[in-house]
Amino acid sequence: MTTKLRHVLETKTNILDVELIRSEFPILSRKVNGHPLVYLDNGASSQKPQQVISAISKYYTYENSNIHRGIHTLSQEATNAYEEARITVQKFIGAEHSHEVIFTEGTTESINLIASCYGKKHLTSGDEVIISTMEHHSNIVPWQMICEEKGAVLKVVPINDKGEFLMDEYENLLSDKTKLVAISHVSNTLGTINPVKEIVAKAHQKGALVLIDGAQAVPHTKVDVQELDCDFYAFSAHKMFGPTGVGILYGKEDLLNDLPPYQGGGDMIKTVTFEKTTYNELPHKFEAGTPNIVGGIAIAEAIKYINKIGIDKIEAYEHELLAYATEQIQQIDGVKIIGEAEKKASVLSFIVDGTHPSDIGMIIDKLGVAIRTGHHCTEPLMNRFNIPGTARASFAFYNTFEEVDIFINALKKAIKMLV
Ligand code: C6P
């Protein structure tokens, strides 16, 4: 039996009904440049099932109103839907309280919120913040900005050539000066799954807090914030089959209560006079102004969709898909995979001798295959590998083994044209 046949049989019989799932994502049946779309850019943004699209349409068609402000029926219905969505998120990530779930614009805003609010209150000259070499710019720049403002020092944990976090080096960097550790759960460029539970435990031993950037983890693996014992956890809806412009910041109740508000405005206040303003309770303290109401409702719908399929099944299926794609790409001359960690999520980054990643991306797009090329907002990581960028295929549970074959054939054609 060929490897592909084995993968397909195991996967089809034991894990997911991918054909049924695909029929629930309207965009997957469109053509691009005359070819059936093969969408392998899920790390940048995932596609949306009809269930999520319909929830957005239903909200604007029947329910649209502002929340937390009106006594009329529509406002109350919208408020209830938004607050129920918060509870759906709470259960999905295993948070203790729903008010520990803050709606934000996305991972980027969630991280900026903590860098700003925590940094302003707690960082002073000489304090240290630790990140890693594989962080996305969203988990680098906010820390650089606040460290510069406060005279704190940013330390970086190195990685090995396989793209794995070096625990010994991390332990060496941790000290009584460490105030906060900010680390990705899954690397968007390498696919590395970091040992975040251990990273959290070691930081806590030194009295430091930990923020986890979960943008690339939540769509692919089970996340339980209480089990991880992390202090803050950030992610975006659009990478987990929900809409753009909405995301989540989870924080432990006592830590969020201790922080000053992020922005001033409506909803985040209890009382306002010209002399003094008092602030609202969690979660509203961090949600100034009219939020992305439909975004909140739609993220909950995306979670219901994930739950219907089962995150464990998603993880198992994507594992098979990645293993198959990795085997196939390794057989092509001149291809080097960037990111070969023991534990990986469904990301396959690579370079090809004598070619530029963007040329590969452009040629295979003409054949209907969508991948991302470039530095993937991880420029320091590219410097670590001494490369300008990679081509990156990133998979979701609606991708098929046949699509991997189409991608591999398109890649072979591109290489033939370029080399
Ligand atoms: N990575 C990618 O193609 P936003 O833009 O706020 O939704 O997510 C930012 C972000 C933060 N951390 C990680 C690990 C990420 O992967 C991303 C987004 C996309 O890899 C777009 S750059």
Boltz pocket constraint, residues with backbone or C-beta under 6 A from the ligand:
constraints:
  - pocket:
      binder: B
      contacts: [[A, 43], [A, 44], [A, 45], [A, 105], [A, 106], [A, 107], [A, 108], [A, 109], [A, 136], [A, 138], [A, 139], [A, 184], [A, 186], [A, 187], [A, 188], [A, 189], [A, 213], [A, 215], [A, 216], [A, 236], [A, 372], [A, 376], [A, 377]]
      max_distance: 6.0
